Amino acid sequence: MSLRTQLRGTGVALVTPFKKDLSVDFDALGRVIDAMISGGVEYLITLGTTGETPTLEKEEKKDIVNYTFEKVAGRVPVVVGVGGNNTHEVVKDLGYFPLDKAAAVLSAAPYYNKPSQEGIYQHYKAVAEASPKPVILYNVPGRTGRNMSAATTLRLAHEVANVAGMKEASGDMVQCMEILRDKPADFLVVSGDDALAMAQIACGMDGVISVAANAFPRQFSDMVRAALKHDLTMAKQINDPLLKAYDLMFAENNPAGVKAFMFEQGLIENEVRLPVVPLSSGYHASIKQYLGK
Protein backbone atom coordinates (compact mmCIF):
# COMPACT_ATOMS: atom_id res chain seq x y z
CA MET A 1 0.00 0.00 0.00
CA SER A 2 1.41 3.40 -0.97
CA LEU A 3 1.89 6.03 1.74
CA ARG A 4 -0.60 8.20 -0.13
CA THR A 5 -3.29 5.52 0.33
CA GLN A 6 -2.28 4.67 3.90
CA LEU A 7 -2.24 8.28 5.18
CA ARG A 8 -5.28 9.64 3.37
CA GLY A 9 -7.55 11.62 5.70
CA THR A 10 -6.85 13.08 9.14
CA GLY A 11 -3.58 12.65 11.00
CA VAL A 12 -3.31 14.16 14.49
CA ALA A 13 -0.12 15.81 15.71
CA LEU A 14 -0.46 14.54 19.29
CA VAL A 15 0.15 16.86 22.24
CA THR A 16 2.44 15.64 25.03
CA PRO A 17 0.41 15.78 28.27
CA PHE A 18 2.34 16.79 31.38
CA LYS A 19 1.62 16.27 35.09
CA LYS A 20 1.64 19.18 37.55
CA ASP A 21 5.38 18.55 38.12
CA LEU A 22 5.86 18.78 34.31
CA SER A 23 6.88 15.15 33.90
CA VAL A 24 5.29 13.30 30.97
CA ASP A 25 1.79 12.09 31.86
CA PHE A 26 1.62 8.70 30.14
CA ASP A 27 -1.85 7.88 31.53
CA ALA A 28 -3.22 11.05 29.95
CA LEU A 29 -1.37 10.30 26.70
CA GLY A 30 -3.11 6.91 26.66
CA ARG A 31 -6.50 8.62 27.09
CA VAL A 32 -5.70 11.03 24.26
CA ILE A 33 -4.63 8.22 21.91
CA ASP A 34 -7.82 6.24 22.65
CA ALA A 35 -9.96 9.37 22.16
CA MET A 36 -8.35 10.07 18.78
CA ILE A 37 -8.82 6.53 17.51
CA SER A 38 -12.42 6.22 18.78
CA GLY A 39 -13.03 9.68 17.27
CA GLY A 40 -12.28 8.21 13.85
CA VAL A 41 -8.97 9.82 12.84
CA GLU A 42 -6.96 7.90 10.26
CA TYR A 43 -3.47 8.10 11.80
CA LEU A 44 -1.35 9.64 14.57
CA ILE A 45 1.87 11.65 14.64
CA THR A 46 4.07 11.30 17.71
CA LEU A 47 6.92 13.78 18.40
CA GLY A 48 5.48 16.40 16.07
CA THR A 49 6.27 19.96 17.12
CA THR A 50 2.78 20.21 18.67
CA GLY A 51 4.14 17.59 21.12
CA GLU A 52 6.57 20.29 22.41
CA THR A 53 9.57 18.35 21.12
CA PRO A 54 11.98 21.30 21.57
CA THR A 55 11.48 20.95 25.36
CA LEU A 56 11.56 17.14 25.57
CA GLU A 57 14.73 15.28 26.50
CA LYS A 58 15.97 12.55 24.21
CA GLU A 59 15.11 9.73 26.62
CA GLU A 60 11.61 11.16 27.09
CA LYS A 61 11.12 11.22 23.32
CA LYS A 62 12.17 7.59 23.02
CA ASP A 63 9.80 6.60 25.86
CA ILE A 64 6.93 8.50 24.20
CA VAL A 65 7.49 6.75 20.85
CA ASN A 66 7.64 3.31 22.50
CA TYR A 67 4.55 4.01 24.61
CA THR A 68 2.62 5.29 21.58
CA PHE A 69 3.33 2.15 19.53
CA GLU A 70 2.39 -0.03 22.50
CA LYS A 71 -0.88 1.86 23.15
CA VAL A 72 -1.90 2.13 19.49
CA ALA A 73 -1.19 -1.59 19.05
CA GLY A 74 -1.54 -1.44 15.27
CA ARG A 75 -5.04 0.11 15.30
CA VAL A 76 -3.95 3.02 13.07
CA PRO A 77 -0.65 3.99 11.37
CA VAL A 78 1.83 6.04 13.42
CA VAL A 79 4.19 8.64 11.96
CA VAL A 80 7.23 9.73 14.03
CA GLY A 81 8.57 13.29 13.96
CA VAL A 82 12.34 13.46 13.56
CA GLY A 83 13.64 16.89 12.56
CA GLY A 84 15.98 19.69 13.51
CA ASN A 85 18.36 22.32 12.20
CA ASN A 86 21.53 20.23 12.58
CA THR A 87 21.47 17.76 9.66
CA HIS A 88 24.16 15.52 11.20
CA GLU A 89 22.16 15.27 14.45
CA VAL A 90 18.90 14.46 12.60
CA VAL A 91 20.70 11.66 10.74
CA LYS A 92 21.94 10.29 14.10
CA ASP A 93 18.44 10.55 15.59
CA LEU A 94 17.06 8.41 12.75
CA GLY A 95 19.26 5.62 14.09
CA TYR A 96 18.40 6.33 17.73
CA PHE A 97 14.59 6.34 17.72
CA PRO A 98 12.61 3.08 17.42
CA LEU A 99 11.14 3.42 13.93
CA ASP A 100 10.47 -0.22 12.99
CA LYS A 101 6.69 0.14 13.56
CA ALA A 102 6.43 3.62 12.01
CA ALA A 103 4.59 4.22 8.74
CA ALA A 104 6.81 7.22 7.95
CA VAL A 105 9.01 9.96 9.38
CA LEU A 106 7.79 13.57 9.44
CA SER A 107 10.70 16.00 9.33
CA ALA A 108 10.28 19.76 9.74
CA ALA A 109 12.48 21.99 7.60
CA PRO A 110 15.53 23.41 9.42
CA TYR A 111 14.62 26.42 11.56
CA TYR A 112 16.65 29.53 12.45
CA ASN A 113 19.62 28.77 10.12
CA LYS A 114 17.57 30.05 7.14
CA PRO A 115 19.39 27.86 4.57
CA SER A 116 19.17 28.54 0.83
CA GLN A 117 16.87 26.37 -1.31
CA GLU A 118 19.93 24.27 -2.19
CA GLY A 119 20.70 23.90 1.53
CA ILE A 120 17.12 22.73 2.21
CA TYR A 121 17.40 20.25 -0.67
CA GLN A 122 20.71 18.83 0.56
CA HIS A 123 19.41 18.62 4.15
CA TYR A 124 16.39 16.56 3.12
CA LYS A 125 18.44 14.44 0.71
CA ALA A 126 20.76 13.47 3.59
CA VAL A 127 17.80 12.81 5.92
CA ALA A 128 15.95 10.70 3.32
CA GLU A 129 19.05 8.63 2.55
CA ALA A 130 19.55 7.90 6.27
CA SER A 131 15.90 7.18 7.08
CA PRO A 132 14.71 3.56 7.34
CA LYS A 133 11.17 4.82 6.60
CA PRO A 134 9.63 7.09 3.93
CA VAL A 135 10.13 10.78 4.71
CA ILE A 136 7.36 13.40 4.75
CA LEU A 137 8.70 16.93 4.24
CA TYR A 138 7.24 19.68 6.44
CA ASN A 139 7.24 23.28 5.22
CA VAL A 140 6.22 25.73 7.96
CA PRO A 141 7.92 29.07 7.20
CA GLY A 142 6.04 30.91 9.96
CA ARG A 143 8.11 28.89 12.43
CA THR A 144 11.31 28.10 10.53
CA GLY A 145 11.95 31.53 9.01
CA ARG A 146 12.43 30.15 5.50
CA ASN A 147 9.86 29.01 2.93
CA MET A 148 10.61 25.84 0.98
CA SER A 149 9.67 26.75 -2.57
CA ALA A 150 7.43 24.63 -4.77
CA ALA A 151 10.47 24.03 -7.01
CA THR A 152 12.51 22.61 -4.09
CA THR A 153 9.62 20.40 -2.94
CA LEU A 154 9.08 19.08 -6.48
CA ARG A 155 12.81 18.51 -7.00
CA LEU A 156 12.91 16.38 -3.83
CA ALA A 157 9.69 14.57 -4.79
CA HIS A 158 11.03 13.64 -8.23
CA GLU A 159 14.73 13.08 -7.47
CA VAL A 160 14.99 11.56 -3.97
CA ALA A 161 13.44 8.07 -3.83
CA ASN A 162 12.67 8.00 -0.09
CA VAL A 163 10.89 11.39 -0.04
CA ALA A 164 7.26 10.23 -0.15
CA GLY A 165 5.15 13.18 0.93
CA MET A 166 4.73 16.76 2.06
CA LYS A 167 2.99 18.60 4.89
CA GLU A 168 2.44 22.11 3.52
CA ALA A 169 1.86 24.91 6.02
CA SER A 170 3.05 27.95 4.08
CA GLY A 171 -0.49 29.29 3.72
CA ASP A 172 0.38 30.12 0.09
CA MET A 173 -2.45 28.61 -1.96
CA VAL A 174 -0.71 29.24 -5.30
CA GLN A 175 2.42 27.42 -4.09
CA CYS A 176 0.21 24.53 -2.91
CA MET A 177 -1.55 24.32 -6.29
CA GLU A 178 1.80 24.29 -8.14
CA ILE A 179 2.98 21.35 -6.00
CA LEU A 180 -0.31 19.49 -6.58
CA ARG A 181 -0.11 20.11 -10.32
CA ASP A 182 3.47 18.92 -10.83
CA LYS A 183 4.07 16.26 -8.15
CA PRO A 184 4.55 12.53 -8.88
CA ALA A 185 1.23 10.63 -8.92
CA ASP A 186 1.89 8.66 -5.71
CA PHE A 187 3.33 11.62 -3.74
CA LEU A 188 1.32 12.39 -0.58
CA VAL A 189 0.43 16.06 -0.02
CA VAL A 190 -1.37 17.07 3.18
CA SER A 191 -2.36 20.39 4.71
CA GLY A 192 -0.56 21.63 7.80
CA ASP A 193 -3.08 24.38 8.45
CA ASP A 194 -6.40 23.46 10.10
CA ALA A 195 -8.21 26.60 8.93
CA LEU A 196 -7.21 26.06 5.28
CA ALA A 197 -7.55 22.27 5.20
CA MET A 198 -11.00 22.14 3.59
CA ALA A 199 -9.99 24.54 0.81
CA GLN A 200 -6.69 22.74 0.23
CA ILE A 201 -8.39 19.34 0.00
CA ALA A 202 -10.72 20.91 -2.58
CA CYS A 203 -7.55 21.81 -4.54
CA GLY A 204 -6.40 18.16 -4.42
CA MET A 205 -4.62 17.54 -1.11
CA ASP A 206 -4.92 14.08 0.47
CA GLY A 207 -5.93 15.27 3.94
CA VAL A 208 -4.37 17.11 6.85
CA ILE A 209 -2.01 16.71 9.78
CA SER A 210 -4.06 18.53 12.37
CA VAL A 211 -3.66 20.26 15.72
CA ALA A 212 -7.40 20.93 16.16
CA ALA A 213 -8.28 17.24 15.87
CA ASN A 214 -6.69 16.74 19.32
CA ALA A 215 -9.78 18.49 20.70
CA PHE A 216 -12.33 17.68 17.98
CA PRO A 217 -11.37 14.32 16.46
CA ARG A 218 -14.88 13.31 15.38
CA GLN A 219 -15.98 16.62 13.84
CA PHE A 220 -12.64 17.34 12.19
CA SER A 221 -12.15 13.89 10.65
CA ASP A 222 -15.80 13.88 9.45
CA MET A 223 -15.16 17.24 7.78
CA VAL A 224 -12.00 15.95 6.09
CA ARG A 225 -13.72 12.77 4.84
CA ALA A 226 -16.60 14.83 3.42
CA ALA A 227 -14.13 17.12 1.62
CA LEU A 228 -12.22 14.11 0.24
CA LYS A 229 -15.53 12.78 -1.15
CA HIS A 230 -16.05 16.20 -2.81
CA ASP A 231 -19.09 16.85 -0.60
CA LEU A 232 -18.03 20.43 0.11
CA THR A 233 -21.51 21.43 1.29
CA MET A 234 -21.30 18.92 4.13
CA ALA A 235 -17.63 19.75 4.80
CA LYS A 236 -18.48 23.46 5.09
CA GLN A 237 -21.39 22.72 7.42
CA ILE A 238 -19.01 20.91 9.82
CA ASN A 239 -16.10 23.32 9.35
CA ASP A 240 -17.93 26.63 9.86
CA PRO A 241 -18.57 26.16 13.62
CA LEU A 242 -14.92 25.08 14.07
CA LEU A 243 -13.49 28.33 12.62
CA LYS A 244 -13.77 30.11 15.99
CA ALA A 245 -12.02 27.16 17.69
CA TYR A 246 -9.10 27.41 15.23
CA ASP A 247 -8.78 31.12 16.06
CA LEU A 248 -8.74 30.47 19.81
CA MET A 249 -6.25 27.60 19.47
CA PHE A 250 -3.64 29.70 17.70
CA ALA A 251 -4.40 33.08 19.34
CA GLU A 252 -1.28 32.97 21.54
CA ASN A 253 0.72 29.81 21.06
CA ASN A 254 0.54 26.21 19.94
CA PRO A 255 0.02 23.95 21.89
CA ALA A 256 -1.12 26.21 24.77
CA GLY A 257 -4.41 26.81 22.93
CA VAL A 258 -5.30 23.23 22.11
CA LYS A 259 -4.18 22.07 25.57
CA ALA A 260 -6.64 24.55 27.16
CA PHE A 261 -9.43 22.96 25.08
CA MET A 262 -8.34 19.46 26.08
CA PHE A 263 -8.10 20.44 29.76
CA GLU A 264 -11.69 21.71 29.66
CA GLN A 265 -12.70 18.41 28.03
CA GLY A 266 -11.13 16.48 30.94
CA LEU A 267 -8.44 14.80 28.83
CA ILE A 268 -5.23 16.35 30.21
CA GLU A 269 -3.79 18.79 32.77
CA ASN A 270 -3.37 22.37 31.50
CA GLU A 271 0.44 22.18 31.68
CA VAL A 272 3.09 23.26 29.15
CA ARG A 273 6.88 23.60 29.44
CA LEU A 274 8.71 26.92 29.28
CA PRO A 275 9.22 28.99 27.23
CA VAL A 276 5.57 28.26 26.41
CA VAL A 277 3.10 29.31 29.13
CA PRO A 278 -0.58 28.36 29.55
CA LEU A 279 -3.16 30.38 27.67
CA SER A 280 -4.04 33.73 29.28
CA SER A 281 -7.23 33.88 31.35
CA GLY A 282 -9.20 35.94 28.80
CA TYR A 283 -8.68 33.45 25.99
CA HIS A 284 -9.22 30.53 28.37
CA ALA A 285 -12.59 32.02 29.37
CA SER A 286 -13.48 32.32 25.66
CA ILE A 287 -12.69 28.61 25.22
CA LYS A 288 -15.00 27.67 28.10
CA GLN A 289 -17.72 29.84 26.57
CA TYR A 290 -17.19 28.26 23.11
CA LEU A 291 -17.35 24.71 24.51
CA GLY A 292 -20.44 25.67 26.54
CA LYS A 293 -22.28 26.36 23.30
N, C-alpha and C positions, 0 to 999 in steps of 0.2 A: 504494500500500500504506500503510495507516495505521501510525503509530508503534507502536501496540499490537500489531499483527501482526509488524512488523519487529523489535521488541525483546522478543519473548516468549522467556523462558528465562533463561540465565545471561549476565550482563555482568560483566566483570572490571575492577575499579578498579586499573589497572596501577601497580605500584611504579615509582619512578625509580631504576634502578641507578646507583651511583656507583663510581668508581675509588678507589684508595687515597688519591689526592690530593683526593678529593671532587668532582672534575669529573664531568659526566654520562658514563656508560659506554654509548655508543650500541651497541657490539657486543653487550653483555649485554642491552640493551633489545630488540635484534633477536632474540636467543635466546628471551627471555621471550615476545615476541609470537608467534613460531613455535610455542613450546610450548603457548601458550593455544589457538591455532587448531587445532593437531593434536590437542589434548586435547578438542576438541569444543565449546568455549564458543560462544555465539551472537553475542556482540558485545564490544567493548572500550571502556573509558573511559580517555582520556588526560587528564592534568591534574586528576584527581580528588584529593581531599585525601590519599588513601593514597599518591599520587605526591609527597608532601612539598611541595606547591605553596607553602605559606607561606615556604619557604626557597629557592625557585627565583627567579632573576632573570628579568625579562621576556623578554630575548633567548633565554635558555635554554628558557623555556616555548614560545616560537615555534618554536625549533629542534626541540623534542620533538614538537610537533604535526606539523610538516612531515615529520619522520623517520617518525613513526607511520603517517601516510597513505601514504608511499612504501613502507614495509615491508609494510603490510597489503595494499596494492595491490588493494583492492576485495574481498578474500576474505570479510570480515565487515563489518558496519556499525561505525563509530567515533563515539562520543559525546565531545564536548570539554567539560571542566569550566571554567566561567567564572563565578566568584562572588566575593564579598567583602562587607565591611561599609560600603563607601562606594559608594552607588548610582551616583553620577555617574561614578566610576572604572570600575565594572562596565560601564556603558553604553559608555564609551570603549573598554574592552577588547574588547567585542563587534565593534568596528570594526577593532581592531588584529590579532586572531588570525585565521589563515587557516581559515575555517569552510566554504568552498564544498563540501568533500567530507564534511562532518560530517552524520550522521543527525539529531543534536539537540545541544542545549546542556544540560548538567547544572549547576544553580546552587544552591549551598548557601545556606541562609537566613543573614542577617547575624548575625555573632557579636559578642559583647562589648557592643555598643550596647544590647541587650535592648529592641528596639522594641516598641510595642504591636501588637496584631493588625492594626490599621489601618495602622500603619507597615510591617509585613511585607507586607500586601496592596499598598500603594502602591509599595514597593520592587520586588516581582515584576511589577507592572503596567508599571512603567517599563522593567524588564529585558526583558520579553516584547515590548513595543512596539519596542524597539531591536534585538532579535535577528533575524538573517536566517534562523534555524533554529528549529524548535519547542523550547520550553523545558520541561525536567523540573525540577520543584521538588525540593528536598532538605531534609527536616526531620530534624535531628539535635540535639535539645536538650541531650544530654549534652556536646556540644562547643560549641554556640552560646550556651547559657545561657537560651534562650527556646523553648518549645514553640510550634509553629504548630498551632493548633487545627484540628479537623476542619472547623469552620464556615469558617475562613479558606481552607483548602485547597479546599473545595467551592465557595466564592465565586469563587476564581480559576479553577477548572476550568470553571465555568458562564459566567463573565462575560468572561474574557480569552481571546480567540480563539487566541493563540499559545502558551498554556499547555496542553501536551499530555500531561503525565504527572507522576508523583510517586514519589520514593524516600522511603519512610517508615522512619525509624530511631528512632522515639520509644520503642519497646518497649511501647507501650500498645495491647494487643490490641483493647480496646473502641473506641478512637479509629480504629484501622485498619478495623474492621468497619463503623463508621459511614461512613467514606470510601467503602468498597467498596459499601455499600448505596445511597448517594445520588449517586455520581459519574455523569457522562455515560457512555454506553455505550462510546464509543471512547477513553476516558481511560485511559492506561497507569498501573497502580499496581504498583510493585515493592518488595520488601523491601530494607532497608538493614542488615539484621542477620543474619549467617550462621547463628547458632544458632537463630533463630526462623523462618528462611526456609521450612522445610517446613510448619510450622504455619500460616504466613501464606498460603502458596499454597493450602493446604487451605481457608482462609477465602475464597479467590477472587483472590489476587494473581497477577500475570502472570509472576512470576519474581523475580529478585534481582540487585542489583548487589553483587558479592561481593569481599571481601578474600581469604578463604580459597582461592578458586579460583586465585589466583596460584600456590599451592603444590600444589593438588589439582584441576587443571582437569577431568580425566576423571571422577573420583569425584563431584565436586560437581555438574558439569553433568548427569551421569547421574541423580543424586538429584533434581535440579530437574525434569528431563524426566519421571521416574517420577511425581513429585508432580503435575505438570501433567496427566498422563494419569489422575489419580485412583488410581494404584497406590500407596497409602500404605504398604502392607506392604513393597514393594520399596524405596520411598523411605526408610523407617525403617531397613531393613537396611543401606543404604549410609550413612545419616546417623549412626547410633549410634556407629560407630568414629571418626567425625570430631569428636564432641563434645569429646573431650579436646584435639584439635588446636585447636579454637576457643578453649578456655580458655587454652591456652599462647600463642596468637597475641595475645590481648588482655590477658594477665596484667599487663604493664607499660605498653606503649605500642604504638600502631599508627603506622608500619609496622615497628617494631623486631622485633616477634614474627614476622611473616610473612617478613621479610627473613632472619631466622635460619634458618627452614625452607628458604628458597630457596638460601641459602648452602650448607647441608648437602646439598641436592640438586644442587649444582654449577652453578646457573644464574647466580648473581651474587656479588659481593663482599659481605661483611657490613658495609656502610658506610651510615651515616645522617648527616644534617647536624644540628648543634646548633640548638635546644636538645634535640633527641632524641638519645639515646645508645644504643649497641647493647644488646641484651638481657643481663641479668646472667648470670653463669656458671652459677648454679644452674638457672635456667629453660632456658638453652641446653643444659645437660646433659640435662634432661628431654626436650627436643626430639629430641636424638640418640637417646635411649632409645626414644622414641615411634616415630621413623622406623625404628629397628632392628627393631621388631616387625613 
